[in-house]
């Protein structure tokens, strides 16, 4: 199993940038597909980005493609989400998740482990 802890959230102006980090415990980090999700009050948690075990392939929601970049450093047991050109509609709690799979999934129920979330607020 793996334990996940997100960090890097905060308040940023529209057009600004943030870099989220997700630190994982254990020796099996490289066995998991990693994903980033986000959730706002009253709405379902939605997929943002995913990366395969070695970082060779990525997948993004249409709403963030071209603005966000997911990456991972298995030597550091960490996955990142670089967020550029942020918009107010990006405001949400962002969660990282781990899936013991070789295929990136957009479904929340496919993921086995979740972090506690970190708040991102985009506002003037």
ROTOR-700377 format. One record per residue: x, y, z of N, C-alpha, C in turn. Coordinates in nm, 4 decimals. Example, Ala and Ser with C-alpha at 12.3 -4.5 7.8 and 13.67 -1.06 7.14 Angstrom:
<atoms>
+----------+----------+----------+----------+----------+----------+----------+----------+----------+
!      nc1 !      nc2 !      nc3 !     cac1 !     cac2 !     cac3 !      cc1 !      cc2 !      cc3 !
+----------+----------+----------+----------+----------+----------+----------+----------+----------+
!   1.3190 !  -0.5690 !   0.7800 !   1.2300 !  -0.4500 !   0.7800 !   1.3200 !  -0.3300 !   0.7800 !
!   1.2850 !  -0.2250 !   0.7080 !   1.3670 !  -0.1060 !   0.7140 !   1.2900 !   0.0030 !   0.7870 !
+----------+----------+----------+----------+----------+----------+----------+----------+----------+
</atoms>
This chain:
<atoms>
+----------+----------+----------+----------+----------+----------+----------+----------+----------+
!      nc1 !      nc2 !      nc3 !     cac1 !     cac2 !     cac3 !      cc1 !      cc2 !      cc3 !
+----------+----------+----------+----------+----------+----------+----------+----------+----------+
!   0.0823 !  -0.1170 !   0.0000 !   0.0000 !   0.0000 !   0.0000 !   0.0878 !   0.1247 !   0.0000 !
!   0.0230 !   0.2388 !  -0.0198 !   0.0948 !   0.3646 !  -0.0260 !   0.0132 !   0.4721 !   0.0464 !
!   0.0830 !   0.5599 !   0.1176 !   0.0215 !   0.6753 !   0.1809 !   0.0641 !   0.8008 !   0.1067 !
!  -0.0308 !   0.8914 !   0.0840 !  -0.0091 !   1.0081 !   0.0003 !  -0.0357 !   1.1360 !   0.0788 !
!   0.0514 !   1.2355 !   0.0612 !   0.0369 !   1.3644 !   0.1269 !   0.0607 !   1.4744 !   0.0249 !
!  -0.0439 !   1.5547 !  -0.0028 !  -0.0325 !   1.6652 !  -0.0973 !   0.0180 !   1.7914 !  -0.0275 !
!   0.0807 !   1.8784 !  -0.1057 !   0.1234 !   2.0085 !  -0.0570 !   0.1358 !   2.1035 !  -0.1756 !
!   0.1480 !   2.2325 !  -0.1468 !   0.1715 !   2.3313 !  -0.2503 !   0.0521 !   2.4162 !  -0.2879 !
!  -0.0636 !   2.3884 !  -0.2310 !  -0.1805 !   2.4685 !  -0.2613 !  -0.1720 !   2.6062 !  -0.1990 !
!  -0.2650 !   2.6929 !  -0.2389 !  -0.2676 !   2.8273 !  -0.1851 !  -0.3536 !   2.9190 !  -0.2683 !
!  -0.3397 !   3.0486 !  -0.2428 !  -0.4142 !   3.1518 !  -0.3138 !  -0.3275 !   3.2109 !  -0.4235 !
!  -0.3823 !   3.2195 !  -0.5436 !  -0.3092 !   3.2733 !  -0.6565 !  -0.4043 !   3.3558 !  -0.7433 !
!  -0.3528 !   3.4582 !  -0.8084 !  -0.4333 !   3.5411 !  -0.8974 !  -0.4545 !   3.4721 !  -1.0317 !
!  -0.5636 !   3.5051 !  -1.1008 !  -0.5826 !   3.4503 !  -1.2349 !  -0.4618 !   3.4762 !  -1.3241 !
!  -0.4236 !   3.3740 !  -1.3995 !  -0.3051 !   3.3818 !  -1.4830 !  -0.1782 !   3.3374 !  -1.4145 !
!  -0.1839 !   3.3163 !  -1.2853 !  -0.0677 !   3.2749 !  -1.2103 !  -0.0428 !   3.1260 !  -1.2168 !
!   0.0568 !   3.0805 !  -1.1395 !   0.0988 !   2.9415 !  -1.1414 !   0.1157 !   2.8876 !  -1.0007 !
!   0.0955 !   2.7576 !  -0.9877 !   0.1238 !   2.6839 !  -0.8665 !   0.1782 !   2.5476 !  -0.9046 !
!   0.2599 !   2.4925 !  -0.8168 !   0.3095 !   2.3563 !  -0.8350 !   0.2711 !   2.2735 !  -0.7139 !
!   0.1862 !   2.1746 !  -0.7361 !   0.1458 !   2.0834 !  -0.6311 !   0.2390 !   1.9639 !  -0.6266 !
!   0.2627 !   1.9144 !  -0.5061 !   0.3433 !   1.7949 !  -0.4870 !   0.2639 !   1.6918 !  -0.4094 !
!   0.2913 !   1.5671 !  -0.4354 !   0.2295 !   1.4572 !  -0.3633 !   0.3397 !   1.3596 !  -0.3260 !
!   0.3694 !   1.3517 !  -0.1977 !   0.4734 !   1.2629 !  -0.1479 !   0.4122 !   1.1307 !  -0.1050 !
!   0.4725 !   1.0222 !  -0.1486 !   0.4217 !   0.8886 !  -0.1208 !   0.5183 !   0.8125 !  -0.0314 !
!   0.4621 !   0.7298 !   0.0537 !   0.5417 !   0.6441 !   0.1399 !   0.5605 !   0.5080 !   0.0756 !
!   0.6497 !   0.4292 !   0.1331 !   0.6679 !   0.2923 !   0.0904 !   0.7683 !   0.2745 !  -0.0216 !
!   0.7898 !   0.1493 !  -0.0569 !   0.8863 !   0.1130 !  -0.1600 !   0.8207 !   0.0731 !  -0.2908 !
!   0.6883 !   0.0846 !  -0.3002 !   0.6153 !   0.0379 !  -0.4163 !   0.5564 !   0.1509 !  -0.5002 !
!   0.6063 !   0.2724 !  -0.4845 !   0.5532 !   0.3873 !  -0.5562 !   0.5524 !   0.3638 !  -0.7066 !
!   0.6578 !   0.3032 !  -0.7570 !   0.6683 !   0.2789 !  -0.8997 !   0.5710 !   0.1771 !  -0.9538 !
!   0.4962 !   0.1105 !  -0.8682 !   0.3967 !   0.0123 !  -0.9109 !   0.2609 !   0.0742 !  -0.9396 !
!   0.2455 !   0.2037 !  -0.9149 !   0.1153 !   0.2686 !  -0.9223 !   0.1081 !   0.3704 !  -1.0351 !
!  -0.0034 !   0.3669 !  -1.1053 !  -0.0450 !   0.4816 !  -1.1848 !  -0.0879 !   0.5912 !  -1.0875 !
!  -0.0490 !   0.7140 !  -1.1157 !  -0.0825 !   0.8259 !  -1.0292 !  -0.1741 !   0.9237 !  -1.1018 !
!  -0.2699 !   0.9767 !  -1.0273 !  -0.3624 !   1.0729 !  -1.0842 !  -0.3849 !   1.1914 !  -0.9927 !
!  -0.4249 !   1.3022 !  -1.0528 !  -0.4703 !   1.4198 !  -0.9803 !  -0.6179 !   1.4413 !  -1.0100 !
!  -0.6942 !   1.4672 !  -0.9051 !  -0.8362 !   1.4974 !  -0.9145 !  -0.8635 !   1.6280 !  -0.8422 !
!  -0.9799 !   1.6858 !  -0.8682 !  -1.0197 !   1.8055 !  -0.7951 !  -1.1688 !   1.8022 !  -0.7679 !
!  -1.2095 !   1.8755 !  -0.6636 !  -1.3482 !   1.8748 !  -0.6225 !  -1.3860 !   2.0098 !  -0.5635 !
!  -1.5040 !   2.0582 !  -0.6014 !  -1.5602 !   2.1802 !  -0.5451 !  -1.6880 !   2.1445 !  -0.4715 !
!  -1.7317 !   2.2263 !  -0.3752 !  -1.8538 !   2.1945 !  -0.3019 !  -1.9739 !   2.1762 !  -0.3936 !
!  -2.0492 !   2.0707 !  -0.3687 !  -2.1698 !   2.0447 !  -0.4456 !  -2.1487 !   1.9713 !  -0.5755 !
!  -2.0240 !   1.9399 !  -0.6099 !  -1.9965 !   1.8693 !  -0.7339 !  -1.9136 !   1.7444 !  -0.7072 !
!  -1.9189 !   1.6529 !  -0.8016 !  -1.8430 !   1.5296 !  -0.7913 !  -1.6951 !   1.5554 !  -0.8156 !
!  -1.6135 !   1.4698 !  -0.7561 !  -1.4704 !   1.4772 !  -0.7803 !  -1.4418 !   1.4443 !  -0.9269 !
!  -1.3575 !   1.5250 !  -0.9907 !  -1.3315 !   1.5074 !  -1.1321 !  -1.1835 !   1.4851 !  -1.1599 !
!  -1.1586 !   1.4084 !  -1.2634 !  -1.0229 !   1.3780 !  -1.3060 !  -0.9570 !   1.5000 !  -1.3665 !
!  -0.8295 !   1.5195 !  -1.3334 !  -0.7512 !   1.6298 !  -1.3873 !  -0.6388 !   1.5792 !  -1.4764 !
!  -0.5572 !   1.4887 !  -1.4244 !  -0.4416 !   1.4402 !  -1.4987 !  -0.3958 !   1.3074 !  -1.4425 !
!  -0.3316 !   1.2268 !  -1.5264 !  -0.2777 !   1.0994 !  -1.4833 !  -0.1445 !   1.0719 !  -1.5509 !
!  -0.0638 !   0.9880 !  -1.4870 !   0.0668 !   0.9516 !  -1.5389 !   0.0919 !   0.8045 !  -1.5106 !
!   0.1520 !   0.7351 !  -1.6070 !   0.1808 !   0.5935 !  -1.5922 !   0.2959 !   0.5702 !  -1.4959 !
!   0.3256 !   0.4427 !  -1.4708 !   0.4189 !   0.4049 !  -1.3658 !   0.5574 !   0.4664 !  -1.3808 !
!   0.6064 !   0.4717 !  -1.5028 !   0.7406 !   0.5240 !  -1.5274 !   0.7403 !   0.6691 !  -1.5729 !
!   0.6236 !   0.7279 !  -1.5871 !   0.6137 !   0.8646 !  -1.6336 !   0.6179 !   0.8798 !  -1.7838 !
!   0.6106 !   0.7686 !  -1.8570 !   0.6243 !   0.7732 !  -2.0002 !   0.5023 !   0.8229 !  -2.0749 !
!   0.3859 !   0.8111 !  -2.0145 !   0.2624 !   0.8548 !  -2.0770 !   0.1807 !   0.9369 !  -1.9781 !
!   0.1128 !   1.0370 !  -2.0299 !   0.0264 !   1.1225 !  -1.9491 !  -0.1076 !   1.1414 !  -2.0176 !
!  -0.2056 !   1.1807 !  -1.9393 !  -0.3392 !   1.2061 !  -1.9915 !  -0.4003 !   1.3197 !  -1.9122 !
!  -0.4716 !   1.4093 !  -1.9819 !  -0.5263 !   1.5285 !  -1.9194 !  -0.6730 !   1.5473 !  -1.9537 !
!  -0.7461 !   1.6038 !  -1.8591 !  -0.8802 !   1.6499 !  -1.8890 !  -0.8725 !   1.7648 !  -1.9892 !
!  -0.9728 !   1.7744 !  -2.0754 !  -0.9728 !   1.8797 !  -2.1767 !  -0.9643 !   2.0193 !  -2.1148 !
!  -1.0204 !   2.0355 !  -1.9973 !  -1.0261 !   2.1661 !  -1.9342 !  -0.8896 !   2.2181 !  -1.8899 !
!  -0.7912 !   2.1290 !  -1.8761 !  -0.6593 !   2.1707 !  -1.8282 !  -0.5486 !   2.1437 !  -1.9286 !
!  -0.5786 !   2.0760 !  -2.0374 !  -0.4770 !   2.0417 !  -2.1358 !  -0.4103 !   2.1682 !  -2.1899 !
!  -0.2781 !   2.1661 !  -2.1930 !  -0.2021 !   2.2808 !  -2.2379 !  -0.1659 !   2.3774 !  -2.1281 !
!  -0.2299 !   2.3657 !  -2.0124 !  -0.2021 !   2.4533 !  -1.8991 !  -0.1369 !   2.3790 !  -1.7831 !
!  -0.1765 !   2.2534 !  -1.7618 !  -0.1257 !   2.1737 !  -1.6507 !  -0.0305 !   2.0667 !  -1.7028 !
!   0.0671 !   2.0302 !  -1.6201 !   0.1606 !   1.9240 !  -1.6526 !   0.1788 !   1.8339 !  -1.5322 !
!   0.1547 !   1.7047 !  -1.5516 !   0.1788 !   1.6070 !  -1.4465 !   0.3122 !   1.5383 !  -1.4729 !
!   0.3861 !   1.5117 !  -1.3666 !   0.5132 !   1.4418 !  -1.3780 !   0.5393 !   1.3644 !  -1.2498 !
!   0.6366 !   1.2754 !  -1.2545 !   0.6703 !   1.1997 !  -1.1348 !   0.8194 !   1.1749 !  -1.1286 !
!   0.8682 !   1.1615 !  -1.0066 !   1.0070 !   1.1282 !  -0.9807 !   1.0045 !   1.0087 !  -0.8870 !
!   1.0189 !   0.8901 !  -0.9434 !   1.0069 !   0.7689 !  -0.8628 !   1.1195 !   0.7556 !  -0.7613 !
!   1.2354 !   0.8131 !  -0.7898 !   1.3452 !   0.8103 !  -0.6942 !   1.3125 !   0.8905 !  -0.5688 !
!   1.2262 !   0.9911 !  -0.5828 !   1.1838 !   1.0742 !  -0.4703 !   1.0447 !   1.0392 !  -0.4202 !
!   0.9827 !   0.9384 !  -0.4794 !   0.8470 !   0.8974 !  -0.4407 !   0.7498 !   1.0154 !  -0.4435 !
!   0.7560 !   1.0933 !  -0.5497 !   0.6775 !   1.2155 !  -0.5570 !   0.6170 !   1.2324 !  -0.6956 !
!   0.4926 !   1.2784 !  -0.6987 !   0.4264 !   1.3170 !  -0.8222 !   0.3925 !   1.4653 !  -0.8129 !
!   0.3994 !   1.5354 !  -0.9254 !   0.3806 !   1.6792 !  -0.9290 !   0.2680 !   1.7169 !  -1.0242 !
!   0.2089 !   1.8313 !  -0.9980 !   0.1157 !   1.8918 !  -1.0911 !   0.1526 !   2.0391 !  -1.1051 !
!   0.2130 !   2.0734 !  -1.2174 !   0.2458 !   2.2114 !  -1.2477 !   0.1245 !   2.2759 !  -1.3127 !
!   0.0730 !   2.3817 !  -1.2527 !  -0.0474 !   2.4480 !  -1.2997 !  -0.0126 !   2.5898 !  -1.3424 !
!  -0.0300 !   2.6179 !  -1.4699 !  -0.0034 !   2.7495 !  -1.5260 !  -0.1320 !   2.8105 !  -1.5806 !
!  -0.1288 !   2.9410 !  -1.6028 !  -0.2441 !   3.0124 !  -1.6583 !  -0.3715 !   2.9792 !  -1.5831 !
!  -0.3646 !   2.9855 !  -1.4528 !  -0.4769 !   2.9448 !  -1.3700 !  -0.5972 !   3.0364 !  -1.3879 !
!  -0.7146 !   2.9751 !  -1.3815 !  -0.8419 !   3.0438 !  -1.3972 !  -0.9241 !   3.0291 !  -1.2699 !
!  -1.0183 !   3.1196 !  -1.2454 !  -1.1032 !   3.1058 !  -1.1265 !  -1.1742 !   2.9706 !  -1.1200 !
!  -1.2112 !   2.9141 !  -1.2342 !  -1.2792 !   2.7859 !  -1.2354 !  -1.1883 !   2.6690 !  -1.1981 !
!  -1.0586 !   2.6941 !  -1.1830 !  -0.9672 !   2.5921 !  -1.1331 !  -0.9712 !   2.5815 !  -0.9812 !
!  -1.0395 !   2.6726 !  -0.9156 !  -1.0498 !   2.6694 !  -0.7699 !  -1.1148 !   2.5398 !  -0.7248 !
!  -1.0472 !   2.4679 !  -0.6361 !  -1.0961 !   2.3390 !  -0.5893 !  -0.9990 !   2.2840 !  -0.4860 !
!  -1.0402 !   2.1770 !  -0.4209 !  -0.9486 !   2.0959 !  -0.3437 !  -0.8893 !   1.9923 !  -0.4380 !
!  -0.7585 !   1.9856 !  -0.4429 !  -0.6893 !   1.8944 !  -0.5324 !  -0.6377 !   1.7742 !  -0.4557 !
!  -0.6642 !   1.6557 !  -0.5094 !  -0.6262 !   1.5300 !  -0.4474 !  -0.5354 !   1.4511 !  -0.5404 !
!  -0.4357 !   1.3873 !  -0.4845 !  -0.3625 !   1.2886 !  -0.5620 !  -0.4107 !   1.1501 !  -0.5235 !
!  -0.3975 !   1.0579 !  -0.6164 !  -0.4488 !   0.9232 !  -0.5979 !  -0.3569 !   0.8233 !  -0.6652 !
!  -0.3568 !   0.7014 !  -0.6124 !  -0.2738 !   0.5937 !  -0.6638 !  -0.3595 !   0.4763 !  -0.7062 !
!  -0.3267 !   0.4195 !  -0.8203 !  -0.4011 !   0.3082 !  -0.8781 !  -0.3029 !   0.1977 !  -0.9144 !
!  -0.3230 !   0.0798 !  -0.8594 !  -0.2370 !  -0.0344 !  -0.8902 !  -0.2776 !  -0.0902 !  -1.0254 !
!  -0.2340 !  -0.0218 !  -1.1277 !  -0.2720 !  -0.0547 !  -1.2641 !  -0.1642 !  -0.0046 !  -1.3588 !
!  -0.1681 !  -0.0539 !  -1.4810 !  -0.0776 !  -0.0074 !  -1.5849 !  -0.1454 !   0.0882 !  -1.6814 !
!  -0.2741 !   0.1170 !  -1.6573 !  -0.3533 !   0.2001 !  -1.7465 !  -0.4094 !   0.3187 !  -1.6690 !
!  -0.3984 !   0.4379 !  -1.7253 !  -0.4538 !   0.5573 !  -1.6624 !  -0.6052 !   0.5542 !  -1.6733 !
!  -0.6727 !   0.5785 !  -1.5614 !  -0.8174 !   0.5847 !  -1.5575 !  -0.8633 !   0.7225 !  -1.5128 !
!  -0.9774 !   0.7651 !  -1.5670 !  -1.0384 !   0.8913 !  -1.5252 !  -1.1432 !   0.8713 !  -1.4164 !
!  -1.1726 !   0.7488 !  -1.3804 !  -1.2766 !   0.7198 !  -1.2836 !  -1.2240 !   0.7156 !  -1.1412 !
!  -1.2930 !   0.7858 !  -1.0516 !  -1.2456 !   0.7937 !  -0.9137 !  -1.2459 !   0.6578 !  -0.8447 !
!  -1.3357 !   0.5695 !  -0.8849 !  -1.3471 !   0.4403 !  -0.8186 !  -1.2403 !   0.3419 !  -0.8623 !
!  -1.1618 !   0.3768 !  -0.9600 !  -1.0516 !   0.2924 !  -1.0045 !  -0.9278 !   0.3080 !  -0.9163 !
!  -0.9235 !   0.4130 !  -0.8370 !  -0.8048 !   0.4425 !  -0.7580 !  -0.8154 !   0.3848 !  -0.6181 !
!  -0.7043 !   0.3329 !  -0.5698 !  -0.7018 !   0.2579 !  -0.4451 !  -0.6672 !   0.3433 !  -0.3233 !
!  -0.5864 !   0.4466 !  -0.3416 !  -0.5398 !   0.5284 !  -0.2309 !  -0.5511 !   0.6758 !  -0.2654 !
!  -0.5806 !   0.7564 !  -0.1629 !  -0.6024 !   0.8993 !  -0.1807 !  -0.5292 !   0.9797 !  -0.0746 !
!  -0.4822 !   1.0982 !  -0.1137 !  -0.4285 !   1.1926 !  -0.0186 !  -0.5385 !   1.2711 !   0.0489 !
!  -0.4994 !   1.3620 !   0.1384 !  -0.5970 !   1.4391 !   0.2156 !  -0.6492 !   1.5609 !   0.1409 !
!  -0.5838 !   1.6000 !   0.0339 !  -0.6245 !   1.7142 !  -0.0450 !  -0.5532 !   1.8414 !  -0.0053 !
!  -0.5379 !   1.9319 !  -0.1016 !  -0.4816 !   2.0637 !  -0.0770 !  -0.5638 !   2.1674 !  -0.1524 !
!  -0.5955 !   2.2784 !  -0.0865 !  -0.6842 !   2.3796 !  -0.1428 !  -0.6092 !   2.4696 !  -0.2397 !
!  -0.6677 !   2.4886 !  -0.3571 !  -0.6192 !   2.5848 !  -0.4555 !  -0.7298 !   2.6858 !  -0.4791 !
!  -0.7003 !   2.8130 !  -0.4585 !  -0.7967 !   2.9195 !  -0.4796 !  -0.7397 !   3.0195 !  -0.5786 !
!  -0.8121 !   3.0417 !  -0.6875 !  -0.7709 !   3.1360 !  -0.7912 !  -0.8683 !   3.2526 !  -0.7873 !
!  -0.8200 !   3.3682 !  -0.7456 !  -0.9076 !   3.4837 !  -0.7260 !  -0.8274 !   3.6120 !  -0.7331 !
!  -0.8956 !   3.7189 !  -0.7781 !  -0.8356 !   3.8511 !  -0.7788 !  -0.8455 !   3.9185 !  -0.6429 !
+----------+----------+----------+----------+----------+----------+----------+----------+----------+
</atoms>
